């Protein structure tokens, strides 16, 4: 999991009797902020970008975003490339959204994230419930071409 570290001045000559590890090795870790934004890509496609950590605290924000009326496109791409971490609640939120999309005749396609994020989906055995791919995946090829032309 990617973490940002705050720097502190450490007095290495003063031992800390409560420390489990040497003082020089400790730092306060700060989790990356969760980002959940979307854009309308035309062609009845919406792109939802996720960044930071998707967990029990941030999953309701994703659920709210995916439920917005503007995101009822026939294809919603959930871009996981910016996620640093996902827990079981985050996985379940995405699986439930995918199932709701299919029942409504729409598609929710996940754009593969970093290996740790991808591993959570494998561990949860979500293969039958999710469509996961890369920009090179045939089902995403027309979208990838559209993105290349838009940002060229």
Buried (B, 14 or more C-beta within 10 A) or exposed (E): EEEEEEEEEBEEEEEEEEEEEEBEEEEEEEBBEBBBEBEEBEEEBBBBBBBBBBBEEBBEBBBEBBEEEEBBBEBBBBBBBBBBBBBEBBBBBBBBBBEEBEEEEBBBBBBBBBEEBBEBBEEBEBEEBBBBBEBEBEEBEEBBEBBEEEEE
